């Protein structure tokens, strides 16, 4: 009888969640700092979600440790549907086990997938006021410096892309980690680093008088940056680093809440204003489902592991 009562109670709770969700504001945790490329994406989708859900969606920025602080916070949050993370999941989840010796969370087991939302590329960017205009010129400049100079990034994907770039060109350039992209940019302008490995969302929104994009890391040219060559075009083989974004919630979140969120995010991606927004961010829509994202996460953990090995990255 007790088992039957528990089953009945669970059914009542599930029905209540399906009918009432969301009953209050939702917290949207962002891995990166306000004003970053990631923050721009998170705030757009959070605002659009609030309109469909009929409740406030409050963005909570928790930058640090290449996105790990926010990811760990979400993993340990209450699984009630009121904490979610719109995140570059290929970076903050799939690649993390291969970049860090110890993670405070399991990128697959500690989260429930909601849906994928977009893909983008990373870029190799330099100071627009400097003389460098091509990748060969950058490589020549790096090789003329002791230790082949320095590069900066604030994300896992940026590190993997840059390290693979180095490996393909035989460079020893030193990686300088940054908490926020703005700090890396300041160091680029100040001459402390020689190039940035940064997402196309940030690069595309910067004025061309400040940042010069020399190449993109995706297999195909970015439709929003049609004049920028791919690294594959420039002779770096089958170079393809194409990060993707998705939405996750803490493991154990009620299925009705997950399904409702997935429907809303996929609806957002059909809006004309979203297509315009993604074009401005140099990104492409990547709709999905809880099932498709969960399956992708498992394969991407293995794929980014191969990238890390190719780039000869030692976990820190």
Secondary structure, 3 states (H helix, E strand, C coil): CHHHHHHHHHHHHHHHHHHHCCCCCEEEEECCCCCCHHHHHHHHHHHHHHHHHCCCEEEEECCCHHHHHHHHHHHCCCCCCCEEEEECHHHHHHCHHHHCCCCCCCCCCCEEEEEEEEEECEEEEEECCCCCCCHHHHHHHHHCCHHHCEEEECCHHHHHHHHHHHHHHCCCCEEEECCCHHHHHHHHHHCCCCEEEEEHHHHHHCCCCCEEEEEECCCCCCCCCCCCCECCCCCCCCCCCCCEEEEEEECCCCHHHHHHHHHHHHHHCCCHHHHHHHHHCCEEECCCCHHHHHHHHHHHHHHHHHHHHHCCCCCC
